[in-house]
Amino acid sequence: MAALLISHCTKILRLKPFHHTIQFFRTSAAAVDAKETGLYGFPHLKTPKGFQRFVDDAIERSGEVVNYISTVPPSAEIIRAMDEISDTVCSVVDSAELCRHTHPDREFVEQANIASMRMDEYLHYLNTNHNLYNAVMKAELEGSILNKETQRAAHYLRVDFEKGGIHLSGEKLERVNQLNVDIAQLCRKFNANIVEDPGYIDIYPAIRIPKRLHHLGKPIYRPAGSSKVGLDMKEKGYRIATDPVSLTSILQWVSDAEVRKLAYIQGNSVPHANLDVLDKLIAARHELAQIMGYKSYAEFAACPNMASSADVVMSFLLELSSMVKPKADEEYERLRDYKRAKTSQMFEDLEPWDETYFSAMMKASNFDLDSSVIASYFPLLQCIEGLKLLVESLFGATFHNIPLAPGESWHSDVLKMSLHHPEEGDLGYLYLDLYSRKDKYPGCAHFAIKGGRRISEVEYQLPVVALICNFSNSNDPATVRLNHGEVETLFHEFGHALHSLLSRTEYQHFSGTRVALDLAETPSNLFEYYAWDYRVLKTFAKHYSTGEIIPKKLVDSMQGAKMMFAATELQRQIFYALIDQKLFGEQSLPPRDTISIVGDLKRRYTSYKQVEGTHWHTRFSHLLNYGGGYYSYLYAKCLAATIWKNVCEEDPLSLETGAALRTRFLQHGGAVEPVELLNDLIGSDSIRYSNGGVIPDIRALSEEMKLI
């Protein structure tokens, strides 16, 4: 269910999540205290059943504050009390969310699930509480609030209540509440179907699958069809799942075009059940938006963000699409010609299942690249040291490994670090859970456990976050090496973590990544640049056995390969954003089926053909948590390009650069209007106004990609 008082809880970043035991997170001394505690430092969570008491206490404490608010005249004190409720509730919601995605003990996971459901019910009570809504509204209008951040908090608390329909008539509010319940259930079902039905292909004979992919499948056998073998002989093959990770590996490494085609079609035709789930989700969101007074869910989603309307989003996407199309078409033709030369078939088209295979081959050939050679310069532990060096260079702060208290960790792989500044003291705490394991969240993400907030004139609640990745495991961490795509992902997630850790907002409601959706991915996209810049890489990218610093020539080749099909990749992201806008935009009567909508968009806005009958979008999970907002990734890409060019590129590792990033952007979280932040950091020409909304300037990105 949507949580309005705490509208930023439980979002996961890179595909974002997020927030009372204050004393535990105050200083590093507390962090190294050897006393037994519970998960994430919460004493309640020593056992799975502790989640029950955690929920009970949060509800009891929040109830006390709700009663207190009813006695307070309109003032800033009401906003602080509301933020305490939010912090108390988020502590449970976010702890449960992290536990559900990462804990190896199924009993902990089950209790976290129960806690989440109980908190959903309590959030419904809070978000439909007219006494709280009226108190916030009076504080905003009559409270004589002088502090700018408090004014902003009051405004957005009221807006969040109204997004839940609290201002509507009883009948309409009841319908909105039911629609929110339905939407949450449909989203859970959509995700469950993806996990339960990844699809698979059976390939005979086994020789058609390269050895490097054998670990992806399981051996299968059928009666041998050859007369040269005995009747009792079996022919070996492989059954391989077509989940996204396995599918990408097949498309990149299998030379047999027929196998690639089978895998592509199967992997993009599951789960079939999500076609119906998505239709229902679109209908529910559209009805919700219309009750709320919007013409579409895309409009409803855009309203609180910089874009402000779906029309502004579409104008931005279409402008970007027109700009990238000539170069994307050129890249397509170049890859098609490369395929024809390699296969000696001069009239063959480039099929969708050919792109990954031939583009990887072409990059390796043109730039003499070997993925294993590149990975030899990126041992995981060395990459972590690189992140520490980066933070010290930019911000004068250091990450220190600190021991976990008994009961604090959820797995032996977990590390904990404090971010310490020599003049300011501890700034926050970061958990690292980097290795893949069974039943763990499958991607990479930044989870906030506790947001920063001011408690008193002398006391600040420090932020606590977790960075979750799924790098290949090893009995010896010293032997784990990353491909450069994984390095880029690590830096991306680290950008989110720094946004949280360096935030110094008065209210946890604005802490770190709790910003407008179309600004949220900007720091993470910016830090991807650091993963490509040789001045940064040479500080930590060293050969695992010889200690040789990564050669500049190799990095130049990697950068050349990256740019080779950059327009195609940007076009793909625009296509994804257009799918999102179209599916959740204004609806026709009767509604069109989503397969034909996606097919039309692909033919119109990409260089590739649509394979009839496939429905890739039924496992596009961003439609759930970024519904109507996927364009935010492209806003972030444009903004990050401008920030890099204007602020970082000249001297990316200087304290001056770090001070600009921190004091003008990162430390403010969501407490300052995005436009105000951007104007201060990169100037007023970094954005432009369009039909009441704000669009990022695209020049820096287009110059970087040589699109103009």
C-alpha positions as CSV (number, residue, x, y, z in Angstrom):
1,M,0.0,0.0,0.0
2,A,1.2,3.5,-0.7
3,A,2.6,5.2,2.4
4,L,1.9,8.9,2.3
5,L,3.2,10.2,5.6
6,I,6.4,8.3,4.7
7,S,6.1,8.5,1.0
8,H,9.8,7.6,0.5
9,C,9.9,4.5,2.6
10,T,10.7,1.2,1.0
11,K,11.7,2.4,-2.5
12,I,14.7,0.6,-3.9
13,L,17.3,2.6,-5.8
14,R,18.8,1.5,-8.9
15,L,16.2,-0.1,-10.3
16,K,15.7,2.9,-4.2
17,P,14.5,1.6,-0.5
18,F,14.6,3.6,2.8
19,H,14.5,5.0,8.5
20,H,14.1,4.9,16.8
21,T,17.0,3.6,18.5
22,I,18.7,6.9,18.2
23,Q,21.5,6.3,20.6
24,F,22.9,3.4,18.7
25,F,23.8,5.4,15.6
26,R,25.2,8.5,17.3
27,T,28.9,7.8,17.4
28,S,31.4,5.3,16.4
29,A,31.9,4.4,20.0
30,A,28.4,3.0,20.1
31,A,29.0,1.2,16.9
32,V,31.9,-0.8,18.3
33,D,30.2,-1.6,21.6
34,A,30.5,-5.3,22.0
35,K,27.1,-5.6,23.8
36,E,24.7,-7.9,22.1
37,T,22.1,-6.1,19.9
38,G,19.7,-7.1,17.1
39,L,19.7,-6.7,13.3
40,Y,20.9,-3.4,12.1
41,G,21.5,-2.3,15.7
42,F,17.9,-2.5,16.7
43,P,17.7,-4.4,20.1
44,H,14.2,-5.7,19.2
45,L,15.5,-7.7,16.3
46,K,17.6,-10.3,18.2
47,T,15.2,-13.0,17.1
48,P,12.7,-13.3,14.2
49,K,9.8,-12.8,16.7
50,G,11.3,-9.5,17.7
51,F,9.7,-8.0,14.6
52,Q,6.3,-8.4,16.4
53,R,7.5,-6.3,19.4
54,F,9.2,-3.8,17.0
55,V,5.8,-3.2,15.3
56,D,4.0,-3.0,18.6
57,D,6.3,-0.5,20.0
58,A,6.3,1.6,16.8
59,I,2.5,1.7,16.8
60,E,2.4,2.5,20.6
61,R,5.0,5.3,20.3
62,S,3.3,6.7,17.1
63,G,0.0,6.7,18.9
64,E,1.4,8.7,21.7
65,V,2.7,11.3,19.2
66,V,-0.6,11.4,17.4
67,N,-2.4,12.2,20.7
68,Y,0.3,14.8,21.5
69,I,-0.3,16.5,18.1
70,S,-4.0,17.0,18.9
71,T,-2.9,19.2,21.9
72,V,-0.5,21.4,20.0
73,P,-1.5,24.7,18.4
74,P,-0.5,25.3,14.8
75,S,3.3,25.6,14.7
76,A,6.5,24.0,13.6
77,E,6.2,21.6,16.6
78,I,3.5,19.8,14.7
79,I,5.8,19.2,11.7
80,R,8.6,17.9,14.0
81,A,6.1,15.5,15.7
82,M,4.9,14.3,12.3
83,D,8.5,13.6,11.3
84,E,9.0,11.6,14.5
85,I,6.1,9.5,13.6
86,S,7.5,9.0,10.1
87,D,11.0,8.1,11.5
88,T,9.5,5.6,14.0
89,V,7.4,3.9,11.4
90,C,10.2,3.9,8.7
91,S,12.5,2.2,11.1
92,V,10.2,-0.8,11.0
93,V,9.2,-0.6,7.4
94,D,12.8,-0.2,6.1
95,S,14.3,-2.8,8.4
96,A,11.6,-5.3,7.3
97,E,12.2,-4.4,3.6
98,L,16.0,-5.0,3.9
99,C,15.4,-8.2,5.9
100,R,12.9,-9.6,3.3
101,H,15.4,-9.1,0.5
102,T,18.6,-10.3,2.1
103,H,18.2,-12.4,5.2
104,P,19.2,-16.1,4.7
105,D,17.0,-17.3,7.6
106,R,13.5,-17.9,6.3
107,E,11.9,-17.4,9.7
108,F,13.3,-13.8,9.8
109,V,12.0,-13.3,6.3
110,E,8.5,-14.6,7.2
111,Q,8.4,-12.3,10.3
112,A,9.6,-9.4,8.2
113,N,6.8,-10.1,5.8
114,I,4.2,-10.1,8.6
115,A,5.7,-6.9,10.0
116,S,5.4,-5.3,6.6
117,M,1.7,-6.2,6.3
118,R,0.9,-5.0,9.8
119,M,2.6,-1.7,9.1
120,D,0.6,-1.4,5.8
121,E,-2.5,-1.6,7.9
122,Y,-1.2,1.0,10.4
123,L,-0.1,3.3,7.6
124,H,-3.6,3.2,6.2
125,Y,-4.8,4.5,9.6
126,L,-2.2,7.3,9.6
127,N,-2.7,8.3,6.0
128,T,-6.5,8.6,6.4
129,N,-6.4,10.3,9.8
130,H,-8.3,13.6,9.4
131,N,-7.0,15.0,12.7
132,L,-3.4,14.6,11.5
133,Y,-4.3,16.1,8.1
134,N,-6.1,19.1,9.6
135,A,-3.2,19.7,12.1
136,V,-0.7,19.7,9.2
137,M,-2.9,21.9,7.1
138,K,-3.3,24.5,9.9
139,A,0.4,24.4,10.7
140,E,1.1,25.2,7.0
141,L,-1.4,28.0,6.7
142,E,-1.6,29.4,10.3
143,G,1.5,28.3,12.0
144,S,3.7,31.3,11.3
145,I,6.6,29.0,10.3
146,L,9.7,31.0,9.5
147,N,12.1,28.2,8.8
148,K,12.2,27.5,5.0
149,E,12.8,23.7,5.3
150,T,9.9,23.4,7.9
151,Q,7.6,25.3,5.5
152,R,8.6,22.9,2.8
153,A,8.0,19.9,5.1
154,A,4.6,21.1,6.0
155,H,3.6,21.7,2.4
156,Y,4.8,18.2,1.3
157,L,3.2,16.4,4.2
158,R,-0.1,18.0,3.2
159,V,0.4,17.1,-0.5
160,D,1.2,13.5,0.5
161,F,-2.0,13.2,2.5
162,E,-3.9,14.6,-0.5
163,K,-2.3,12.2,-2.9
164,G,-4.0,9.5,-0.8
165,G,-7.3,11.1,-1.3
166,I,-7.9,12.2,2.3
167,H,-9.6,15.4,1.0
168,L,-12.2,13.5,-1.0
169,S,-15.7,12.5,-0.1
170,G,-16.1,9.3,2.0
171,E,-17.2,7.2,-1.0
172,K,-14.4,8.3,-3.2
173,L,-11.8,7.9,-0.4
174,E,-13.0,4.4,0.2
175,R,-12.6,3.6,-3.5
176,V,-9.1,5.1,-3.5
177,N,-8.1,3.0,-0.5
178,Q,-9.3,-0.1,-2.2
179,L,-7.5,0.8,-5.4
180,N,-4.3,1.2,-3.5
181,V,-4.7,-2.2,-1.9
182,D,-5.4,-3.7,-5.4
183,I,-2.4,-2.0,-6.9
184,A,-0.1,-3.3,-4.2
185,Q,-1.4,-6.8,-4.7
186,L,-1.0,-6.6,-8.5
187,C,2.6,-5.4,-8.1
188,R,3.4,-8.3,-5.8
189,K,1.8,-10.7,-8.2
190,F,3.7,-9.2,-11.2
191,N,7.0,-9.7,-9.4
192,A,6.1,-13.2,-8.1
193,N,5.2,-14.3,-11.7
194,I,8.6,-13.1,-12.9
195,V,10.4,-15.3,-10.3
196,E,8.1,-18.3,-10.8
197,D,8.1,-18.4,-14.6
198,P,11.5,-17.5,-16.0
199,G,11.0,-19.8,-19.0
200,Y,13.5,-22.3,-20.3
201,I,14.9,-23.8,-23.5
202,D,16.0,-27.4,-24.1
203,I,19.1,-27.5,-26.4
204,Y,20.4,-30.7,-28.1
205,P,23.1,-31.7,-28.6
206,A,25.1,-30.3,-25.6
207,I,27.9,-29.1,-27.9
208,R,25.7,-26.2,-29.1
209,I,26.2,-24.6,-25.6
210,P,29.7,-23.3,-24.9
211,K,31.4,-24.7,-21.9
212,R,31.5,-21.3,-20.2
213,L,27.7,-21.4,-20.0
214,H,27.3,-25.0,-18.8
215,H,26.9,-23.7,-15.2
216,L,23.7,-22.0,-16.3
217,G,21.8,-25.2,-17.2
218,K,21.2,-28.7,-16.1
219,P,22.0,-31.8,-18.2
220,I,19.1,-33.5,-19.8
221,Y,18.9,-36.6,-22.0
222,R,16.8,-38.0,-24.8
223,P,17.0,-41.2,-26.8
224,A,19.8,-40.9,-29.4
225,G,18.5,-40.6,-32.9
226,S,21.7,-41.8,-34.7
227,S,21.9,-45.4,-36.0
228,K,25.6,-45.3,-35.2
229,V,25.0,-45.7,-31.5
230,G,23.2,-48.4,-29.6
231,L,19.5,-48.2,-28.8
232,D,20.1,-47.7,-25.2
233,M,22.4,-44.7,-25.7
234,K,21.2,-41.2,-24.7
235,E,21.9,-37.9,-26.3
236,K,22.9,-35.2,-23.8
237,G,21.6,-31.7,-23.9
238,Y,21.1,-28.7,-21.6
239,R,17.9,-27.2,-20.1
240,I,18.7,-23.5,-19.5
241,A,16.4,-21.0,-17.8
242,T,15.7,-17.8,-19.7
243,D,15.7,-15.4,-16.8
244,P,17.3,-12.1,-17.7
245,V,20.8,-12.9,-16.5
246,S,21.0,-16.2,-18.2
247,L,19.4,-14.8,-21.4
248,T,22.0,-12.1,-21.6
249,S,24.8,-14.7,-21.3
250,I,23.2,-16.8,-24.0
251,L,22.7,-13.9,-26.4
252,Q,26.3,-12.7,-25.9
253,W,28.3,-16.0,-26.0
254,V,26.4,-18.6,-28.1
255,S,27.5,-18.6,-31.7
256,D,24.6,-20.8,-32.8
257,A,22.0,-18.3,-34.2
258,E,19.1,-20.7,-33.8
259,V,19.9,-21.2,-30.1
260,R,20.0,-17.4,-29.6
261,K,16.7,-17.1,-31.4
262,L,15.0,-19.8,-29.3
263,A,16.3,-18.2,-26.1
264,Y,15.3,-14.6,-27.2
265,I,11.7,-15.6,-28.1
266,Q,11.2,-17.7,-25.0
267,G,12.8,-15.2,-22.6
268,N,10.7,-12.4,-24.1
269,S,7.5,-14.4,-24.0
270,V,7.3,-15.0,-20.2
271,P,5.6,-14.7,-17.9
272,H,2.4,-14.8,-20.0
273,A,0.3,-14.4,-16.9
274,N,1.6,-10.9,-16.4
275,L,-0.2,-9.7,-19.5
276,D,-3.5,-9.9,-17.5
277,V,-1.8,-8.6,-14.4
278,L,-0.5,-5.5,-16.3
279,D,-3.9,-4.8,-17.9
280,K,-5.5,-4.8,-14.4
281,L,-2.7,-2.6,-13.0
282,I,-3.1,-0.1,-15.8
283,A,-6.8,0.0,-15.3
284,A,-6.5,0.4,-11.5
285,R,-3.9,3.2,-11.7
286,H,-6.0,5.0,-14.4
287,E,-9.1,4.9,-12.2
288,L,-7.1,6.1,-9.2
289,A,-5.7,9.0,-11.2
290,Q,-9.1,10.0,-12.5
291,I,-10.7,10.0,-9.1
292,M,-7.8,12.2,-8.0
293,G,-8.6,14.7,-10.8
294,Y,-5.9,13.8,-13.3
295,K,-6.4,12.7,-16.9
296,S,-3.9,9.8,-16.6
297,Y,-1.7,8.0,-14.1
298,A,1.4,9.3,-15.9
299,E,0.0,12.9,-15.2
300,F,-0.6,12.0,-11.5
301,A,3.0,10.6,-11.2
302,A,4.6,13.6,-12.9
303,C,2.8,16.3,-11.0
304,P,5.0,16.5,-7.8
305,N,8.3,16.2,-9.8
306,M,10.3,18.7,-11.9
307,A,8.5,17.7,-15.1
308,S,5.1,18.5,-13.5
309,S,3.1,17.0,-16.4
310,A,3.0,14.0,-18.8
311,D,3.1,16.5,-21.7
312,V,6.4,17.9,-20.5
313,V,7.8,14.4,-20.1
314,M,6.7,13.4,-23.7
315,S,8.1,16.5,-25.2
316,F,11.5,15.8,-23.5
317,L,11.5,12.2,-24.7
318,L,10.5,13.0,-28.3
319,E,13.2,15.7,-28.5
320,L,15.8,13.2,-27.2
321,S,14.6,10.6,-29.6
322,S,14.9,12.8,-32.6
323,M,18.4,13.8,-31.5
324,V,19.6,10.2,-31.1
325,K,17.9,8.6,-34.1
326,P,20.4,9.4,-36.9
327,K,23.4,8.1,-34.9
328,A,21.4,5.0,-33.6
329,D,20.4,4.2,-37.2
330,E,24.1,4.6,-38.3
331,E,25.2,2.2,-35.5
332,Y,22.5,-0.3,-36.5
333,E,23.7,-0.3,-40.1
334,R,27.3,-0.7,-39.1
335,L,26.5,-3.7,-36.9
336,R,24.3,-5.2,-39.7
337,D,27.2,-4.9,-42.1
338,Y,29.6,-6.4,-39.6
339,K,27.2,-9.4,-39.2
340,R,27.0,-9.8,-43.0
341,A,30.8,-9.8,-43.3
342,K,31.2,-12.4,-40.5
343,T,28.5,-14.7,-41.8
344,S,29.2,-14.2,-45.5
345,Q,25.4,-13.6,-45.9
346,M,25.3,-10.3,-47.7
347,F,21.5,-9.8,-47.6
348,E,20.7,-11.0,-44.1
349,D,19.0,-8.6,-41.7
350,L,20.2,-7.9,-38.2
351,E,17.8,-9.7,-35.9
352,P,17.0,-8.7,-32.3
353,W,18.8,-11.9,-31.1
354,D,22.0,-10.8,-33.0
355,E,22.6,-7.5,-31.4
356,T,24.2,-8.6,-28.1
357,Y,26.4,-11.2,-29.8
358,F,27.8,-9.2,-32.7
359,S,28.1,-5.9,-30.8
360,A,30.3,-7.7,-28.2
361,M,32.3,-9.3,-30.9
362,M,32.7,-6.1,-32.8
363,K,33.8,-4.2,-29.6
364,A,36.4,-6.9,-28.7
365,S,37.7,-7.0,-32.3
366,N,37.9,-3.2,-32.9
367,F,39.5,-2.4,-29.5
368,D,41.4,-5.7,-28.8
369,L,39.5,-6.2,-25.6
370,D,39.4,-9.3,-23.4
371,S,36.9,-9.2,-20.5
372,S,39.1,-11.5,-18.4
373,V,42.1,-9.2,-18.9
374,I,40.0,-6.2,-17.9
375,A,38.7,-8.0,-14.8
376,S,42.2,-8.8,-13.7
377,Y,42.6,-5.1,-12.8
378,F,39.5,-4.9,-10.7
379,P,39.7,-7.2,-7.6
380,L,36.6,-6.4,-5.6
381,L,38.6,-5.5,-2.4
382,Q,40.7,-3.1,-4.4
383,C,37.5,-1.5,-5.8
384,I,36.3,-0.9,-2.3
385,E,39.6,0.7,-1.5
386,G,39.1,2.9,-4.6
387,L,35.8,4.1,-3.2
388,K,37.4,5.0,0.1
389,L,40.2,6.9,-1.7
390,L,37.6,8.7,-3.8
391,V,35.7,9.9,-0.7
392,E,38.8,11.0,1.0
393,S,40.0,13.0,-2.0
394,L,36.6,14.7,-2.6
395,F,35.3,15.2,0.9
396,G,38.2,14.8,3.2
397,A,36.3,12.0,5.0
398,T,37.4,8.4,5.5
399,F,35.6,5.1,5.7
400,H,36.7,2.9,8.5
401,N,35.9,-0.7,8.9
402,I,34.3,-1.2,12.3
403,P,33.3,-4.5,14.0
404,L,29.7,-5.6,14.0
405,A,28.1,-6.1,17.4
406,P,26.8,-9.6,18.2
407,G,23.4,-10.0,16.5
408,E,23.8,-7.0,14.3
409,S,24.7,-8.8,11.1
410,W,22.5,-11.0,8.9
411,H,25.3,-12.9,7.1
412,S,29.0,-13.6,7.6
413,D,29.8,-11.7,4.4
414,V,28.5,-8.4,5.7
415,L,30.9,-5.6,6.4
416,K,30.2,-2.3,8.3
417,M,32.0,1.0,7.8
418,S,31.7,4.4,9.4
419,L,32.2,7.5,7.4
420,H,34.3,9.9,9.5
421,H,35.3,13.5,9.0
422,P,38.3,14.8,11.0
423,E,36.4,18.0,12.0
424,E,32.8,16.9,12.0
425,G,33.1,13.4,13.5
426,D,31.1,10.5,12.2
427,L,28.8,11.3,9.3
428,G,26.9,8.0,9.0
429,Y,27.2,4.2,8.7
430,L,27.3,1.9,5.7
431,Y,26.7,-1.9,5.6
432,L,28.1,-3.8,2.6
433,D,26.6,-7.1,1.5
434,L,28.2,-7.7,-1.8
435,Y,28.1,-11.4,-2.7
436,S,25.4,-13.4,-4.4
437,R,23.6,-16.2,-2.5
438,K,20.4,-18.2,-2.7
439,D,17.2,-16.2,-2.1
440,K,18.9,-12.9,-1.9
441,Y,17.6,-9.8,-3.8
442,P,19.0,-10.5,-7.3
443,G,20.2,-7.1,-8.3
444,C,22.2,-4.2,-6.9
445,A,20.5,-1.7,-4.7
446,H,20.9,1.0,-2.0
447,F,18.7,0.4,1.0
448,A,18.3,3.2,3.7
449,I,17.8,1.8,7.2
450,K,17.6,5.1,9.0
451,G,17.4,8.7,7.6
452,G,19.3,11.6,9.1
453,R,17.4,14.2,11.1
454,R,18.0,16.9,13.8
455,I,16.8,15.8,17.2
456,S,18.0,18.9,19.2
457,E,20.4,21.8,18.9
458,V,23.3,19.5,19.8
459,E,22.0,16.1,18.6
460,Y,21.8,14.7,15.1
461,Q,20.5,11.2,14.1
462,L,23.1,9.8,11.7
463,P,22.0,8.1,8.5
464,V,22.5,4.3,8.2
465,V,22.3,2.6,4.8
466,A,23.1,-0.7,3.2
467,L,24.6,-1.3,-0.2
468,I,23.5,-4.7,-1.6
469,C,25.2,-6.3,-4.6
470,N,25.3,-9.8,-6.1
471,F,28.9,-10.3,-7.2
472,S,30.1,-13.9,-7.9
473,N,30.9,-15.5,-4.6
474,S,34.2,-17.2,-3.6
475,N,35.5,-18.9,-0.6
476,D,38.4,-16.4,-0.7
477,P,37.1,-12.7,-1.1
478,A,40.6,-11.8,-2.3
479,T,40.1,-13.7,-5.5
480,V,36.8,-12.0,-6.5
481,R,37.3,-9.8,-9.6
482,L,34.7,-7.6,-11.3
483,N,34.0,-7.0,-14.9
484,H,33.9,-3.3,-15.7
485,G,30.1,-3.3,-15.9
486,E,30.0,-4.4,-12.3
487,V,32.5,-1.7,-11.3
488,E,30.2,0.9,-12.9
489,T,27.2,-0.6,-11.0
490,L,29.2,-0.5,-7.7
491,F,30.0,3.2,-8.3
492,H,26.3,3.9,-9.2
493,E,25.0,2.4,-6.0
494,F,27.8,4.2,-4.0
495,G,26.5,7.5,-5.4
496,H,23.1,6.7,-3.8
497,A,24.8,5.8,-0.5
498,L,26.8,9.0,-0.4
499,H,23.7,11.0,-1.1
500,S,22.2,9.5,2.1
501,L,25.4,9.6,4.2
502,L,26.3,13.2,3.4
503,S,22.7,14.5,3.7
504,R,22.2,16.9,6.7
505,T,18.5,17.7,6.7
506,E,16.4,18.9,9.6
507,Y,13.8,16.2,8.8
508,Q,14.2,12.6,7.9
509,H,11.3,13.1,5.4
510,F,13.9,14.9,3.2
511,S,17.0,12.8,4.1
512,G,19.4,11.7,1.3
513,T,17.6,10.2,-1.7
514,R,14.1,11.3,-0.6
515,V,13.9,13.9,-3.3
516,A,11.8,14.5,-6.4
517,L,11.8,11.2,-8.4
518,D,13.3,12.9,-11.5
519,L,16.3,14.1,-9.5
520,A,16.9,11.0,-7.4
521,E,19.1,9.1,-9.9
522,T,21.4,12.1,-10.6
523,P,24.1,11.4,-7.9
524,S,24.3,7.8,-8.9
525,N,24.6,8.6,-12.6
526,L,27.3,11.2,-11.8
527,F,29.4,8.7,-9.9
528,E,29.4,6.3,-12.9
529,Y,31.7,8.9,-14.6
530,Y,34.2,8.2,-11.8
531,A,34.3,4.6,-12.8
532,W,35.4,5.5,-16.3
533,D,37.9,8.4,-15.7
534,Y,41.6,7.2,-15.9
535,R,42.6,9.8,-13.2
536,V,40.4,7.9,-10.8
537,L,41.0,4.4,-12.1
538,K,44.8,4.6,-11.7
539,T,44.4,5.2,-8.0
540,F,43.0,1.7,-7.4
541,A,42.7,-0.4,-10.5
542,K,45.8,-2.7,-10.2
543,H,46.5,-6.2,-11.5
544,Y,45.6,-8.8,-8.9
545,S,48.9,-10.6,-9.2
546,T,51.5,-8.1,-10.4
547,G,50.2,-4.9,-8.9
548,E,50.5,-3.2,-12.2
549,I,48.3,-0.1,-12.6
550,I,45.8,-0.4,-15.3
551,P,47.3,0.8,-18.6
552,K,45.9,4.0,-20.0
553,K,45.7,2.4,-23.4
554,L,43.4,-0.3,-22.1
555,V,41.1,2.3,-20.5
556,D,41.1,4.3,-23.7
557,S,40.0,1.1,-25.5
558,M,37.3,0.5,-22.9
559,Q,36.0,4.0,-23.4
560,G,36.0,3.6,-27.2
561,A,34.1,0.4,-26.9
562,K,31.6,2.1,-24.6
563,M,30.9,4.8,-27.2
564,M,30.6,2.4,-30.1
565,F,26.9,1.7,-29.5
566,A,26.1,4.5,-27.0
567,A,23.4,6.0,-29.2
568,T,21.6,2.6,-29.5
569,E,21.7,2.2,-25.7
570,L,20.3,5.7,-25.2
571,Q,17.6,5.0,-27.8
572,R,16.7,1.8,-25.8
573,Q,16.3,3.8,-22.6
574,I,14.1,6.3,-24.4
575,F,12.0,3.4,-25.7
576,Y,11.6,2.1,-22.2
577,A,10.5,5.5,-20.9
578,L,8.0,5.8,-23.8
579,I,6.5,2.4,-23.0
580,D,6.0,3.6,-19.4
581,Q,4.4,6.9,-20.5
582,K,2.1,5.2,-23.1
583,L,0.9,2.4,-20.9
584,F,0.1,4.7,-18.0
585,G,-1.0,7.6,-20.2
586,E,-4.5,8.5,-21.4
587,Q,-6.5,5.4,-22.1
588,S,-8.5,4.6,-25.3
589,L,-11.8,2.9,-25.3
590,P,-11.7,0.0,-25.6
591,P,-8.2,-0.3,-24.3
592,R,-5.5,-1.6,-26.7
593,D,-3.6,-4.7,-25.8
594,T,-0.1,-3.9,-24.4
595,I,1.7,-6.1,-26.9
596,S,0.5,-4.0,-29.9
597,I,1.3,-0.8,-28.0
598,V,4.9,-1.9,-27.3
599,G,5.4,-3.2,-30.8
600,D,4.3,0.0,-32.4
601,L,6.6,2.0,-30.1
602,K,9.5,-0.3,-30.9
603,R,9.0,0.0,-34.7
604,R,8.6,3.8,-34.4
605,Y,11.3,4.8,-32.0
606,T,14.1,2.2,-32.4
607,S,16.2,0.8,-35.2
608,Y,15.1,-2.8,-34.4
609,K,12.1,-4.9,-35.5
610,Q,9.5,-6.3,-33.1
611,V,9.3,-10.1,-33.0
612,E,5.7,-10.9,-33.3
613,G,4.1,-12.5,-30.2
614,T,6.9,-11.6,-27.8
615,H,6.1,-9.4,-24.8
616,W,9.3,-8.4,-23.1
617,H,7.5,-5.8,-21.0
618,T,5.8,-8.4,-18.8
619,R,9.0,-8.6,-16.8
620,F,9.8,-4.9,-16.9
621,S,9.5,-4.5,-13.2
622,H,10.3,-0.8,-13.3
623,L,6.7,-0.4,-14.4
624,L,5.8,-1.1,-10.8
625,N,8.0,1.2,-8.7
626,Y,8.7,3.7,-11.4
627,G,5.2,3.7,-13.0
628,G,4.9,6.9,-15.0
629,G,8.4,7.9,-13.8
630,Y,11.0,5.8,-15.8
631,Y,11.9,9.0,-17.7
632,S,13.7,10.0,-14.5
633,Y,16.7,7.9,-15.5
634,L,17.0,10.1,-18.6
635,Y,16.6,13.3,-16.7
636,A,19.4,12.1,-14.4
637,K,21.6,11.2,-17.4
638,C,21.3,14.7,-18.8
639,L,21.9,16.4,-15.4
640,A,24.8,14.2,-14.5
641,A,26.5,14.9,-17.9
642,T,26.2,18.7,-17.2
643,I,27.4,18.4,-13.6
644,W,30.4,16.3,-14.7
645,K,31.3,18.8,-17.4
646,N,30.7,22.0,-15.4
647,V,31.9,20.9,-11.9
648,C,34.0,17.6,-12.0
649,E,35.7,17.1,-15.3
650,E,38.5,19.6,-14.9
651,D,39.7,18.1,-11.5
652,P,37.5,15.2,-10.5
653,L,39.4,14.4,-7.3
654,S,39.9,17.8,-5.7
655,L,38.5,18.9,-2.4
656,E,37.1,21.9,-4.2
657,T,35.1,19.7,-6.5
658,G,33.9,17.7,-3.5
659,A,32.9,20.8,-1.6
660,A,30.8,22.0,-4.5
661,L,29.0,18.6,-4.8
662,R,28.5,18.3,-1.0
663,T,27.5,21.9,0.0
664,R,25.5,22.7,-3.1
665,F,23.7,19.4,-3.7
666,L,24.3,16.3,-1.7
667,Q,23.8,17.7,1.9
668,H,20.4,19.2,1.1
669,G,18.6,15.9,0.2
670,G,15.0,16.9,-0.6
671,A,15.0,19.9,1.7
672,V,15.6,22.4,-1.2
673,E,13.7,22.7,-4.5
674,P,15.5,20.8,-7.2
675,V,15.6,23.8,-9.5
676,E,17.2,25.9,-6.7
677,L,19.8,23.1,-6.2
678,L,20.7,22.8,-9.9
679,N,20.9,26.6,-10.5
680,D,23.3,26.9,-7.6
681,L,25.4,23.9,-8.6
682,I,25.5,24.2,-12.4
683,G,23.8,27.5,-13.4
684,S,20.4,28.4,-14.7
685,D,21.2,27.3,-18.3
686,S,21.3,23.7,-17.0
687,I,17.5,23.5,-17.2
688,R,14.8,25.1,-19.2
689,Y,11.1,25.7,-18.6
690,S,8.4,24.1,-20.7
691,N,4.7,24.3,-20.3
692,G,4.9,24.8,-16.5
693,G,7.5,22.1,-16.0
694,V,11.3,21.8,-16.0
695,I,13.4,20.0,-18.6
696,P,17.2,19.3,-18.2
697,D,19.5,20.8,-20.8
698,I,20.6,18.0,-23.2
699,R,23.6,19.8,-24.7
700,A,26.3,18.3,-22.4
701,L,25.0,14.7,-23.1
702,S,24.7,15.3,-26.8
703,E,28.3,16.7,-27.0
704,E,29.7,13.8,-24.9
705,M,28.0,11.3,-27.2
706,K,28.8,13.3,-30.3
707,L,25.2,13.4,-31.3
708,I,25.4,16.9,-32.7
